[in-house]
Amino acid sequence: MIVSRNLTLLAALNGALAIALGAFAAHGAGPQVKPLLTTGGQYQLVHAVFAFGCAQWVAGGRFARLAGWLGALGGLVFSLSLALIAFLGAPAFGAVAPIGGLLMIAGWVCLAIAALRS
């Protein structure tokens, strides 16, 4: 069985960062930034698990691995763009969040293709 070690590593690091953002949102963030950090952390954590599952699904082939990479990177881009808005007060990063969203959607579409092909 060949498991994608790099994708698993990215998934694990995404999960850790998502928990850190969520903890900060719950215990240290002000009321204005709490929703941004909570939303970003939730999406990132979901896509960390998504990427981990894709990395382990050997029968899914290259589309499953591509799905995992797209989901993990999309979750990271989305989450970090919201965190940058929250921490830096830079609303311009709001233009980056949809890129993360599109990557996550593409990941789910690739997963569907992997399911159809396997």
C-alpha distances in whole Angstrom, upper triangle without the diagonal:
4,6,10,12,15,15,14,17,19,19,20,23,24,24,26,28,29,30,32,34,34,36,38,39,40,42,43,43,46,47,47,43,42,41,39,37,36,35,33,31,30,29,27,26,25,23,21,20,19,17,15,14,14,11,9,9,7,9,12,12,14,17,15,14,18,19,17,19,22,22,22,24,27,27,27,30,32,32,33,36,37,37,39,41,42,42,44,46,45,45,44,40,41,40,37,35,35,33,30,31,31,27,26,28,26,22,23,24,21,19,22,21,17,18,21,19,16
4,7,9,12,12,12,14,17,16,18,20,21,22,24,26,27,28,30,32,32,34,36,37,38,40,41,41,44,45,45,41,40,39,37,35,34,33,31,29,29,27,25,24,23,21,19,18,18,15,13,13,12,9,8,9,6,10,11,10,12,15,13,11,15,16,15,16,19,20,19,21,24,24,25,27,29,29,30,33,35,34,36,39,39,39,41,43,42,42,41,37,38,37,34,33,33,30,28,29,28,25,24,26,24,20,22,23,19,18,21,20,16,18,21,18,16
4,6,9,9,8,11,13,13,14,17,18,18,20,22,23,24,26,28,29,30,32,33,34,36,37,37,41,41,41,37,36,35,33,31,31,30,27,26,25,24,21,20,20,18,16,15,14,12,10,10,9,6,5,8,7,10,11,10,12,14,11,9,13,14,12,13,17,17,16,18,21,21,21,24,26,26,27,30,31,31,33,35,36,36,38,40,39,39,38,34,35,34,31,30,30,27,25,26,26,22,21,23,21,18,19,21,18,16,19,19,16,17,20,19,16
4,6,5,6,9,10,11,12,14,15,16,19,20,21,23,25,26,27,29,30,31,33,35,35,35,38,39,39,35,34,33,31,29,29,28,25,24,24,22,19,19,18,16,14,14,13,10,9,10,9,5,7,9,9,12,12,11,10,13,10,8,11,12,10,10,14,14,13,15,18,18,18,21,23,23,24,26,28,28,30,32,33,33,35,37,35,36,35,31,32,31,27,27,27,24,22,23,23,19,19,21,19,16,18,19,16,15,19,19,15,18,21,19,17
4,6,5,6,9,10,10,12,14,15,17,18,20,21,23,24,26,27,29,30,32,33,34,34,37,38,38,34,33,33,31,28,28,27,25,23,23,22,19,18,19,16,14,14,15,11,10,12,11,8,9,12,12,16,15,14,14,16,14,11,14,15,12,12,16,16,14,15,19,18,18,21,23,23,23,26,28,27,29,32,32,32,33,36,35,35,34,31,32,31,28,27,28,25,22,24,24,21,20,23,21,18,20,22,19,18,22,22,19,21,24,23,21
4,5,5,6,9,10,11,12,14,15,16,18,20,21,22,24,26,27,28,30,32,32,32,35,36,35,32,31,31,28,26,26,26,23,21,22,20,17,17,18,15,13,14,14,11,10,13,12,9,11,14,14,18,17,15,14,16,14,10,12,14,11,10,13,14,11,12,16,16,15,18,20,20,20,23,25,24,25,29,29,29,30,33,31,32,31,27,28,28,24,24,25,22,20,22,22,18,18,21,20,17,19,21,18,18,22,22,19,22,25,23,22
4,5,5,6,9,10,10,12,14,15,16,18,20,21,22,24,26,27,28,30,30,30,33,34,33,30,29,28,26,24,24,23,20,19,19,17,14,14,15,12,10,11,11,7,7,10,8,6,9,12,12,16,14,13,12,13,11,8,10,10,7,7,10,10,8,10,13,13,13,16,18,18,18,21,23,23,24,27,28,28,29,31,30,30,29,26,26,26,23,22,22,20,17,19,19,15,15,18,16,13,16,18,15,15,18,19,16,19,22,21,20
4,5,5,6,9,10,10,12,14,15,17,19,20,21,23,24,26,27,29,29,29,33,34,33,30,28,28,26,24,23,23,20,18,19,17,14,13,14,12,9,10,10,7,5,9,9,6,8,11,13,16,15,15,15,16,13,10,13,13,9,10,13,12,10,12,15,14,14,17,19,18,19,22,24,23,25,28,28,28,30,32,31,32,31,27,28,28,25,23,24,22,19,21,21,18,17,20,19,15,17,20,17,16,20,21,18,20,23,22,21
4,5,5,6,9,10,11,12,14,16,17,18,20,21,23,24,26,27,27,28,31,32,32,28,27,27,25,22,23,23,20,18,19,18,14,14,15,13,10,12,13,10,9,12,12,10,12,15,16,20,19,18,17,18,16,13,15,15,12,11,14,14,10,12,15,14,13,17,19,18,18,21,23,22,23,26,26,26,28,30,30,30,30,26,27,28,24,23,24,22,19,21,22,19,18,21,21,17,20,22,20,19,23,24,21,23,26,26,24
4,5,5,6,8,10,10,12,14,15,16,18,20,21,22,24,26,26,26,29,30,29,26,25,25,22,20,20,20,16,15,16,15,11,12,13,11,8,10,11,8,8,12,12,10,13,16,17,20,19,18,17,17,15,12,13,13,10,8,11,11,7,9,12,11,10,13,15,14,14,18,19,18,20,23,23,23,25,27,26,27,26,22,23,24,20,19,21,18,15,18,19,15,15,18,18,15,17,20,18,18,21,22,20,22,25,25,24
4,6,5,6,9,10,10,12,14,15,16,18,20,21,22,24,25,25,28,29,28,25,23,23,21,19,18,18,15,13,14,13,9,9,10,8,4,7,8,6,5,9,10,9,11,14,16,19,17,18,17,17,14,12,13,12,8,9,11,9,6,9,12,10,10,13,15,14,15,18,19,18,21,23,23,23,26,27,27,27,27,23,24,24,21,19,20,19,15,17,18,15,13,17,17,14,15,18,17,16,19,21,19,20,24,24,23
4,5,5,6,9,10,11,12,14,15,17,19,20,21,23,23,24,27,28,28,25,23,23,22,19,19,19,16,14,15,14,11,10,12,10,7,8,11,9,8,11,13,11,13,16,18,21,20,21,20,20,17,15,17,16,12,13,15,13,10,12,15,13,12,16,17,15,16,19,20,19,21,24,23,23,26,28,28,28,28,25,25,26,23,21,23,22,18,20,21,18,17,20,21,17,19,22,21,19,23,24,22,23,27,27,26
4,5,5,6,8,10,11,12,14,15,17,18,20,21,21,22,25,27,26,23,22,22,20,17,17,18,15,12,14,14,10,10,13,11,8,11,13,11,11,14,15,14,16,19,21,24,23,23,22,22,19,17,18,17,14,13,15,13,10,11,14,12,10,13,15,13,13,17,18,16,18,21,21,20,22,25,25,26,26,22,23,24,21,19,22,20,17,19,21,18,17,21,21,18,20,23,22,21,25,26,24,26,29,29,28
4,5,5,6,9,10,10,12,14,15,16,18,20,20,20,23,24,24,20,19,19,17,14,14,14,11,9,11,10,7,7,10,8,6,9,11,9,10,13,14,14,16,19,21,24,22,22,21,20,18,16,16,15,12,12,13,11,7,9,11,8,7,11,12,10,11,14,15,14,16,19,18,18,21,23,23,23,23,19,20,21,18,16,18,17,14,15,18,15,14,17,18,15,17,21,20,19,22,24,23,24,27,28,27
4,5,5,6,9,10,11,12,14,15,16,18,19,19,23,24,24,20,18,18,17,14,14,14,12,9,10,10,7,5,8,8,5,7,10,10,10,13,15,14,16,18,21,24,22,23,23,22,19,18,18,17,13,14,15,12,10,12,13,10,10,14,14,11,13,16,16,15,18,20,19,20,23,24,25,25,26,22,22,24,21,18,20,20,16,17,20,17,15,19,20,17,18,22,21,20,23,25,23,24,28,28,27
4,5,5,6,9,10,11,12,14,15,16,17,18,22,23,23,20,18,19,17,14,14,15,13,10,12,13,10,8,12,12,9,11,14,13,13,16,18,17,19,22,24,27,25,26,26,25,22,21,21,20,17,17,18,16,13,14,16,13,11,15,16,13,13,17,17,15,18,20,19,19,21,24,24,25,26,22,23,25,22,20,23,22,18,20,23,20,18,22,23,20,22,25,25,23,27,29,27,28,31,32,31
4,5,5,6,9,10,11,12,14,15,15,15,19,20,20,17,16,16,14,11,12,13,10,8,11,11,8,8,12,12,10,13,15,14,15,18,19,19,21,23,26,29,27,27,26,26,23,21,21,20,17,16,17,15,12,13,14,11,9,12,13,9,10,13,13,11,14,16,15,15,18,20,20,21,22,19,20,21,19,17,20,19,16,18,21,18,17,21,22,20,21,25,24,24,27,29,28,29,32,33,32
4,5,5,6,9,10,10,12,14,15,15,18,19,19,15,13,14,12,9,9,10,8,4,7,8,6,5,9,10,9,11,13,14,14,17,18,19,20,23,26,28,26,27,26,25,22,21,21,19,16,16,17,14,11,13,13,9,9,12,11,8,10,13,12,11,14,16,15,15,18,20,20,21,22,18,18,21,18,16,18,18,15,16,19,17,15,19,21,18,19,23,23,22,25,27,26,27,30,31,31
4,5,5,6,9,10,10,12,13,14,17,18,19,16,14,15,14,10,10,12,10,7,9,11,9,7,11,13,11,12,15,16,16,18,20,20,22,24,27,30,28,29,29,28,25,24,24,22,19,20,20,17,15,16,17,13,13,16,15,12,13,16,15,13,16,18,16,17,20,22,23,23,25,21,22,24,21,19,22,22,18,19,23,21,19,22,24,22,22,26,26,25,27,30,29,29,33,34,33
4,5,5,6,9,10,10,11,12,15,17,18,15,13,15,14,10,10,13,11,8,11,13,11,10,14,15,13,16,18,18,18,21,23,23,24,27,30,33,31,32,31,30,27,26,26,24,21,21,22,19,16,17,18,14,13,16,15,12,12,15,14,11,14,17,14,14,17,19,21,22,23,20,21,24,21,19,22,22,19,21,24,22,21,24,26,24,25,28,28,27,30,33,32,32,36,37,36
4,5,5,6,9,10,10,10,13,14,15,11,10,11,10,6,7,10,8,6,9,11,10,10,13,14,14,16,18,19,19,22,23,24,26,28,31,33,31,32,31,30,27,26,26,24,21,21,21,18,16,16,16,13,12,14,13,9,10,12,10,8,12,13,11,11,15,16,18,18,20,17,17,20,18,16,19,20,17,18,22,20,19,22,24,23,24,27,28,27,29,32,31,32,35,36,36
4,5,5,6,9,10,10,13,14,15,11,9,10,10,6,6,9,8,5,8,11,10,9,13,14,14,16,18,19,19,22,24,24,26,28,31,33,31,33,32,30,28,27,27,24,22,22,22,19,17,18,18,14,14,16,14,11,12,15,12,11,14,15,13,14,17,18,20,20,22,19,19,22,20,18,20,21,18,19,22,22,19,22,25,23,24,27,28,27,29,32,31,32,35,36,36
4,5,5,6,8,9,13,14,16,13,10,12,13,9,9,12,12,9,11,14,13,12,16,18,16,18,21,22,22,24,26,26,28,30,33,36,34,35,34,33,30,29,30,28,25,25,25,22,20,21,21,17,17,19,18,14,15,18,15,13,16,17,14,15,18,20,22,22,25,22,22,25,23,21,24,25,22,23,26,25,23,26,28,27,27,31,31,30,32,35,34,35,38,39,38
4,5,5,5,6,10,12,13,10,8,11,11,8,9,12,12,10,13,15,15,14,18,19,18,20,23,23,24,26,28,28,30,32,35,38,36,37,36,35,32,31,31,29,26,26,26,23,21,22,21,18,17,18,17,13,14,16,13,11,14,15,11,11,15,16,19,20,22,20,20,23,22,20,23,24,21,23,26,25,24,27,29,28,28,32,32,32,34,37,36,37,40,41,41
4,6,6,5,8,9,10,8,5,8,8,6,6,10,10,9,11,14,14,14,17,19,18,20,22,23,24,26,28,29,31,33,36,38,36,37,36,34,32,31,31,28,26,26,25,23,21,21,20,17,17,18,16,13,14,15,12,10,13,13,10,11,15,15,18,18,21,19,18,22,21,18,21,23,20,21,25,24,22,25,28,27,27,30,32,31,33,36,35,36,39,40,40
4,6,7,9,10,12,11,7,10,11,9,8,12,13,11,12,16,16,15,18,20,20,21,24,25,25,27,29,30,31,33,37,39,37,38,38,36,33,33,33,30,28,28,28,25,23,24,23,20,19,21,19,16,17,19,15,14,17,17,14,15,18,19,21,22,25,22,22,25,24,22,24,26,23,24,27,27,25,27,30,29,29,32,33,32,34,37,37,37,40,42,41
4,6,9,11,13,12,9,13,14,11,11,15,16,14,16,19,19,18,21,23,22,24,26,27,28,30,32,32,34,36,39,41,39,41,40,39,36,35,35,33,30,31,30,27,25,26,26,22,21,23,21,18,19,20,17,15,18,18,15,15,18,19,22,23,26,24,24,27,26,24,27,29,26,26,30,30,28,30,33,32,32,35,36,35,38,40,40,40,43,45,44
4,7,10,12,10,9,12,13,11,12,15,16,14,17,20,19,19,22,24,23,25,28,28,29,31,33,33,35,37,40,43,41,42,41,39,37,36,36,34,31,31,30,28,26,26,25,22,21,22,21,17,17,19,16,13,16,16,12,12,15,16,19,21,24,22,22,26,25,23,26,28,25,26,30,29,28,31,33,32,33,36,37,36,39,41,41,41,44,46,45
4,7,8,6,6,9,10,8,10,13,13,13,16,18,18,19,21,23,23,25,27,28,29,31,33,33,35,37,40,42,40,41,40,38,36,35,34,32,30,30,29,26,25,25,24,21,20,20,18,15,15,16,13,11,13,13,9,9,13,13,16,17,20,19,19,22,22,20,23,25,23,24,27,27,26,29,31,30,31,34,35,35,37,40,40,40,43,45,44
4,6,6,6,9,11,10,12,14,15,16,18,20,20,21,24,25,26,28,30,31,32,34,35,36,38,40,43,45,43,44,42,41,39,38,37,35,33,32,31,29,27,27,26,23,22,22,20,17,17,18,14,13,14,13,9,10,13,12,16,17,20,19,19,23,23,21,24,26,24,25,29,29,28,30,33,32,33,36,37,37,39,42,42,42,45,47,47
4,6,5,8,10,10,11,13,15,16,17,19,21,21,23,25,26,28,29,31,32,34,35,36,38,40,43,45,42,44,42,40,38,38,37,34,33,33,31,29,28,27,26,23,23,23,20,18,18,18,14,14,16,14,10,13,15,13,17,17,20,19,18,22,23,20,23,26,24,24,28,29,27,29,32,32,32,35,37,36,38,41,41,42,44,46,46
4,6,7,8,10,11,13,14,16,17,19,20,21,23,25,26,28,29,30,32,34,35,36,38,40,43,44,42,43,41,39,37,37,35,33,32,31,30,27,26,26,24,22,21,21,18,16,17,16,12,12,13,11,8,11,12,10,13,13,17,16,15,19,20,18,21,23,22,22,26,27,26,27,30,30,31,34,35,35,37,40,40,41,43,45,46
4,6,5,6,9,10,11,12,14,16,17,18,20,21,22,25,26,27,28,31,32,33,35,36,39,41,38,40,38,36,34,33,32,30,29,28,26,24,23,22,21,18,18,17,15,13,13,12,9,8,10,8,5,8,10,9,12,12,15,14,13,17,17,15,19,21,19,20,23,24,23,25,28,28,28,31,33,32,34,37,37,38,41,42,43
4,6,5,6,9,10,10,12,14,15,16,18,20,21,23,24,25,27,29,30,31,33,35,38,40,37,39,37,35,33,33,32,29,28,27,26,23,22,22,21,18,18,18,15,13,14,14,10,10,13,11,8,11,14,13,15,15,18,17,16,19,19,17,20,22,20,20,23,24,22,25,28,27,27,30,32,31,33,36,36,37,39,41,41
4,6,5,6,8,10,11,12,14,15,17,18,20,21,23,24,26,27,29,30,32,33,36,38,35,37,35,33,31,31,30,27,26,26,24,22,21,21,19,16,17,17,14,12,14,13,9,10,13,11,9,12,15,14,15,14,17,16,14,17,17,15,17,20,18,17,21,22,20,22,25,25,25,28,29,29,30,33,34,34,37,39,39
4,6,5,6,8,10,11,12,14,16,17,18,20,21,22,24,26,27,28,30,32,35,36,34,35,33,31,29,29,27,25,24,23,22,19,19,18,16,14,14,13,10,9,10,9,6,7,10,8,7,10,12,11,12,12,14,12,11,14,14,11,14,16,14,14,18,19,18,20,23,22,23,26,27,27,29,32,32,33,35,37,37
4,6,5,6,8,10,10,12,14,15,16,18,20,21,22,24,25,26,28,30,33,35,32,34,32,30,28,27,27,24,23,22,21,18,17,17,16,13,12,13,11,8,9,10,7,6,9,9,7,9,13,13,14,14,16,14,13,16,15,13,16,17,15,16,19,19,18,20,23,22,23,26,27,27,29,32,32,32,35,37,37
4,6,5,6,9,10,11,12,14,15,17,18,20,21,23,24,26,27,29,32,34,31,33,32,30,28,27,27,24,22,22,21,18,17,18,16,13,14,15,12,9,12,13,9,9,13,13,11,13,16,16,17,17,19,17,15,19,17,14,17,19,16,16,20,20,17,20,23,22,22,25,27,26,28,30,31,31,34,35,35
4,5,5,6,9,10,11,12,14,16,17,18,20,22,23,24,26,27,31,32,29,31,30,27,25,25,24,21,20,20,19,16,15,16,14,11,12,13,9,8,11,11,8,10,13,12,11,14,17,16,17,16,18,15,13,16,15,11,14,16,13,12,16,17,14,16,19,19,19,22,24,23,25,27,28,28,31,33,33
4,6,5,6,9,10,11,12,14,15,16,18,20,21,22,24,26,29,30,28,29,27,25,23,23,22,19,18,18,16,13,13,13,11,8,9,9,6,4,7,8,6,7,11,11,10,13,15,15,16,15,16,13,12,14,13,10,12,13,10,11,15,14,13,15,18,17,18,21,22,22,24,26,27,27,30,32,32
4,6,5,6,9,10,10,12,14,15,16,18,20,21,23,24,27,29,27,28,27,25,23,22,22,20,17,18,17,14,12,13,12,9,9,11,9,6,9,11,9,9,13,14,12,14,17,18,18,18,19,16,16,18,16,13,16,16,13,14,17,16,14,17,19,18,18,22,23,22,24,27,27,27,30,32,31
4,5,5,6,9,10,11,12,14,16,17,18,20,22,23,26,28,25,27,26,24,22,22,21,19,17,18,17,13,13,14,13,9,11,13,11,9,12,14,12,12,16,16,15,17,20,20,21,20,22,18,17,19,17,14,16,17,13,13,16,16,13,15,18,17,16,20,21,20,22,25,25,25,28,30,29
4,6,5,6,9,10,10,12,14,15,16,18,20,21,24,26,23,25,23,21,19,19,18,15,14,15,13,10,10,11,9,6,9,10,8,7,11,12,11,12,15,16,16,18,20,21,20,19,20,17,15,17,15,11,13,14,10,9,13,12,9,12,15,13,13,17,18,17,19,22,22,22,25,27,27
4,6,5,6,9,10,10,12,14,15,16,18,20,23,25,22,23,22,20,18,17,17,15,12,13,12,9,7,9,8,4,6,9,8,6,9,11,11,11,14,16,16,17,19,20,20,20,20,17,16,18,15,12,14,14,10,11,14,12,10,13,15,13,14,18,18,17,20,22,22,23,26,27,27
4,5,5,6,9,10,11,13,14,15,17,19,22,24,22,23,23,21,18,18,18,15,13,14,14,11,9,12,11,8,9,13,11,9,12,15,14,14,17,19,18,19,22,23,23,23,24,20,20,21,19,16,17,17,14,14,17,15,12,15,17,15,15,19,19,17,20,23,22,22,26,27,26
4,5,5,6,9,10,11,12,14,16,17,20,22,19,21,21,19,16,16,17,13,11,13,13,9,9,12,11,8,11,14,12,11,15,17,16,17,20,21,20,22,25,25,25,24,25,21,20,22,19,16,17,17,13,13,15,14,10,13,15,12,12,16,16,15,17,20,19,19,22,24,23
4,5,5,6,8,10,10,12,14,15,18,20,17,19,18,16,13,13,13,10,8,10,9,5,5,9,8,6,9,11,11,10,13,15,15,16,19,20,21,22,24,25,25,24,24,20,19,20,17,15,15,15,11,11,13,11,8,11,12,9,10,14,14,12,15,18,17,18,21,22,22
4,5,5,6,9,10,10,12,14,17,20,17,19,18,17,14,13,14,12,9,10,11,8,6,9,10,8,9,12,12,11,14,16,17,17,20,21,21,22,25,26,26,25,25,22,21,22,19,17,18,17,13,14,16,13,11,14,15,12,13,16,16,14,18,20,18,19,23,23,22
4,5,5,6,9,10,11,12,16,18,16,18,18,17,13,13,15,12,9,12,13,9,9,12,13,11,13,16,16,15,17,20,20,20,23,25,24,25,28,29,29,28,29,25,24,25,22,20,20,20,16,16,18,15,12,15,16,13,13,16,16,13,16,19,17,17,21,22,21
4,5,5,6,9,10,11,14,16,13,15,15,13,10,11,12,9,6,10,10,7,8,11,11,10,12,15,15,15,18,20,20,21,24,25,25,27,29,30,29,28,28,25,24,24,21,19,19,18,15,14,15,13,10,12,13,9,9,13,12,10,13,15,14,14,17,18,18
4,5,5,6,9,10,13,15,12,14,13,12,9,8,9,7,4,7,8,6,6,9,10,10,11,14,15,15,17,19,20,21,23,25,25,26,28,30,29,28,28,24,24,24,21,19,19,17,14,15,15,12,10,13,13,9,10,13,12,10,14,15,14,15,18,19,18
4,5,5,6,9,12,14,13,14,14,14,11,10,12,11,7,10,12,10,9,12,14,13,14,17,18,17,19,22,23,23,25,27,27,28,30,32,31,31,31,27,27,27,24,22,23,21,18,18,19,16,14,16,16,13,13,16,15,13,16,18,15,16,20,20,18
4,5,5,6,10,12,10,12,13,13,9,9,12,10,8,11,13,11,11,15,16,15,17,19,20,20,22,24,25,25,28,30,30,31,33,34,34,33,33,29,29,29,26,24,24,22,19,19,20,17,14,16,16,12,12,15,13,10,13,15,13,13,17,17,15
4,5,5,8,10,8,9,10,9,5,6,8,7,5,9,10,9,10,13,14,14,16,19,19,20,22,24,25,26,28,30,30,31,33,35,33,33,32,29,28,28,25,23,22,21,18,18,18,15,13,14,14,10,10,13,10,8,11,12,10,11,14,14,13
4,6,7,10,9,10,10,11,7,6,9,9,6,9,12,11,11,14,16,16,17,19,21,21,22,25,26,26,28,31,31,32,33,35,34,34,33,29,29,29,26,24,24,22,19,20,20,17,15,17,16,12,14,16,13,11,15,15,12,14,17,17,15
4,6,9,9,10,12,13,9,9,12,12,10,12,15,14,14,17,19,18,20,23,24,24,25,28,29,29,31,33,34,34,36,38,37,37,36,33,33,33,29,27,27,26,23,23,23,20,18,20,19,15,16,18,15,13,16,17,13,14,17,17,14
4,6,6,8,10,10,7,8,12,11,10,13,15,15,15,18,19,19,21,24,25,25,27,29,30,31,33,35,35,36,38,40,39,38,37,34,33,33,30,28,27,26,23,23,23,20,18,19,18,14,14,16,13,10,13,13,10,10,14,13,10
4,5,6,9,10,8,9,12,13,12,14,17,17,17,20,22,22,23,26,27,28,29,31,33,33,35,37,38,39,41,42,41,40,39,36,36,35,32,30,30,28,25,25,25,22,20,21,19,16,17,18,14,12,15,14,11,12,14,13,10
4,5,9,10,8,10,13,13,14,16,18,18,19,22,23,24,26,28,29,29,31,33,35,35,37,39,40,41,43,44,43,42,41,37,37,36,33,32,31,29,26,26,25,22,21,21,19,17,16,17,14,12,13,12,9,9,11,10,6
4,7,6,5,8,10,10,11,13,15,15,17,19,20,21,23,25,25,27,29,30,31,33,35,36,37,38,40,41,40,39,38,34,34,33,30,28,27,25,23,23,21,19,18,18,16,13,13,13,10,8,10,9,5,7,9,8,6
4,6,6,7,9,10,11,13,15,16,17,19,20,21,23,25,26,27,29,30,32,33,35,37,38,39,40,41,40,39,37,34,34,33,30,29,27,25,23,23,22,19,18,19,16,14,15,14,11,10,12,10,7,10,11,9,8
4,5,5,6,8,10,11,12,14,15,16,18,20,21,22,24,25,27,28,30,31,32,34,36,37,38,39,37,36,35,31,31,30,27,26,25,22,21,21,19,16,17,17,14,12,14,13,9,10,12,10,8,11,13,10,11
4,5,5,6,9,10,10,12,14,15,16,18,20,21,22,24,25,26,28,30,31,33,34,35,36,37,35,34,33,30,29,28,25,24,22,20,19,19,17,14,14,14,11,9,10,9,6,6,9,7,5,9,10,9,10
4,5,5,6,9,10,10,12,14,15,16,18,20,21,22,24,25,27,28,30,32,33,34,35,36,35,34,33,29,29,28,25,23,22,20,18,18,17,14,13,14,11,9,9,10,7,5,9,8,5,8,11,10,10
4,5,5,6,9,10,11,12,14,15,16,18,20,21,22,24,26,27,28,30,31,32,34,35,33,33,31,28,28,27,24,23,22,19,17,18,17,14,13,15,12,9,11,12,9,9,12,11,9,12,14,13,13
4,5,5,6,8,10,11,12,14,15,16,18,20,21,22,24,25,27,28,30,31,32,33,31,30,29,26,25,24,21,20,19,16,15,16,14,11,11,12,9,7,10,10,7,8,11,11,9,13,15,14,14
4,6,5,6,8,10,10,12,14,15,16,18,20,21,22,24,25,27,28,30,31,32,30,29,28,25,24,23,20,19,17,15,13,13,12,9,8,9,7,4,6,8,5,5,9,9,8,11,13,13,14
4,5,5,6,8,10,10,12,14,15,16,18,20,21,22,24,26,27,28,29,31,29,28,28,24,24,23,20,18,18,16,13,14,14,10,9,11,10,6,9,11,9,8,12,13,11,13,16,16,16
4,5,5,6,8,10,10,12,14,15,16,18,20,21,22,24,25,26,27,29,27,27,25,22,22,21,18,17,17,14,12,13,13,9,9,12,10,7,11,12,10,11,14,15,13,16,19,18,18
4,6,5,6,8,10,10,12,14,15,16,18,20,21,22,24,25,26,27,25,24,23,20,19,18,15,14,13,11,9,10,9,5,6,8,7,5,8,10,9,10,13,14,13,16,18,18,19
4,6,5,6,8,10,10,12,14,15,17,18,20,21,22,24,25,26,25,24,23,19,19,19,15,13,13,12,9,9,9,6,4,8,8,5,7,10,10,10,13,14,14,16,18,19,19
4,5,5,6,9,10,11,12,14,16,16,18,20,21,22,23,25,24,23,22,19,19,19,15,14,15,13,9,11,12,9,8,11,11,8,11,14,13,13,16,17,17,18,21,22,22
4,5,5,6,8,10,10,12,14,15,16,18,20,20,21,23,21,21,20,16,17,16,13,12,12,10,7,10,10,7,8,11,11,9,13,15,14,15,18,19,18,21,23,23,24
4,5,5,6,8,10,11,12,14,15,17,18,20,21,22,20,19,18,14,14,14,10,9,9,7,4,6,7,5,5,8,9,8,11,13,13,14,17,18,18,20,23,23,24
4,6,5,6,8,10,11,12,14,16,16,18,19,20,19,19,18,15,14,15,12,9,11,10,6,7,10,8,6,10,12,10,12,15,15,15,18,20,20,21,24,25,25
4,6,5,6,8,10,10,12,14,15,16,17,19,18,18,17,13,14,15,11,10,12,11,7,10,12,10,10,13,14,13,15,18,18,18,21,23,22,24,27,27,28
4,6,5,6,9,10,10,12,14,15,16,17,15,15,14,10,11,11,7,7,9,7,5,8,10,9,10,13,14,13,16,18,18,19,22,23,23,25,28,28,29
4,6,5,6,9,10,11,13,14,15,16,14,13,13,10,9,10,7,5,7,7,4,6,9,9,9,12,14,14,15,18,19,19,22,23,24,25,28,29,30
4,5,5,6,9,10,11,12,14,15,14,14,14,11,11,13,10,8,11,11,8,10,13,12,11,15,17,16,17,20,21,21,24,26,26,27,30,31,31
4,5,5,6,9,10,10,11,13,12,13,13,9,10,12,9,8,12,12,9,12,15,14,14,17,19,18,20,23,23,24,26,28,28,30,32,33,33
4,5,5,6,9,10,10,11,9,9,9,5,7,8,6,6,9,10,9,11,14,14,14,17,18,19,20,23,23,24,27,28,29,31,33,34,35
4,5,5,6,9,10,10,9,9,10,7,7,10,9,7,11,12,10,12,15,15,15,18,20,20,21,24,25,25,28,30,30,31,34,35,36
4,5,5,6,8,9,10,11,12,9,10,13,11,10,14,15,13,15,18,18,17,20,22,22,23,26,27,27,30,32,32,33,36,37,37
4,5,5,5,7,7,8,9,7,9,12,10,10,14,15,14,16,19,19,19,22,23,23,25,28,28,29,32,33,34,35,38,39,39
4,6,6,5,5,5,8,6,7,10,10,10,14,15,14,16,19,19,20,22,24,24,26,28,29,30,32,34,35,36,38,40,40
4,6,5,8,9,11,10,10,14,14,13,16,18,17,18,21,22,21,24,26,26,27,30,31,31,34,36,36,37,40,41,42
4,6,8,10,13,11,13,16,15,15,19,20,18,20,23,23,23,26,28,28,29,32,33,33,36,37,38,39,42,43,43
4,5,9,10,10,12,15,14,15,19,19,19,21,24,24,24,27,29,29,31,33,34,35,37,39,39,41,43,44,45
4,6,9,9,11,14,14,15,18,19,19,21,23,24,25,27,29,29,31,33,34,35,37,39,40,41,43,45,45
4,5,6,8,11,11,13,16,17,17,19,21,22,23,25,27,28,29,31,32,34,36,37,38,40,42,43,44
4,5,5,8,10,11,13,15,16,17,19,21,21,23,25,26,28,29,31,32,34,35,36,38,40,41,42
4,5,6,8,10,12,13,15,16,18,19,21,22,24,25,27,28,29,31,33,34,35,37,39,40,41
4,5,5,7,10,11,11,13,15,16,17,19,21,22,24,25,27,28,30,31,32,34,36,37,38
4,5,5,8,10,11,11,14,15,16,18,20,21,22,24,25,27,28,30,31,33,34,36,37
4,6,6,8,10,11,12,14,16,17,18,20,22,23,24,26,27,29,30,32,33,34,36
4,6,5,7,9,10,11,13,15,16,17,19,21,22,23,25,26,28,30,31,32,33
4,5,5,6,9,10,11,13,14,16,17,19,20,21,23,25,26,28,29,31,32
4,5,5,6,9,10,10,12,14,15,16,18,20,21,22,24,26,27,28,30
4,5,5,6,9,10,11,12,15,15,16,18,20,21,22,24,26,27,28
4,5,5,6,9,10,11,13,14,15,17,19,20,21,23,25,26,27
4,5,5,6,9,10,11,12,14,15,17,19,20,21,23,25,26
4,5,5,6,9,10,10,12,14,15,16,18,20,21,22,24
4,5,5,6,9,10,10,12,14,15,16,18,20,21,22
4,5,5,6,9,10,11,13,14,15,17,19,20,21
4,5,5,6,9,10,11,13,14,15,17,19,20
4,5,5,6,9,10,10,12,14,15,16,18
4,5,5,6,9,10,10,12,14,15,16
4,5,5,6,9,10,11,13,14,15
4,5,5,6,9,10,11,12,14
4,5,5,6,9,10,10,12
4,5,5,6,9,10,10
4,5,5,6,9,10
4,5,5,6,9
4,5,5,6
4,5,5
4,6
4
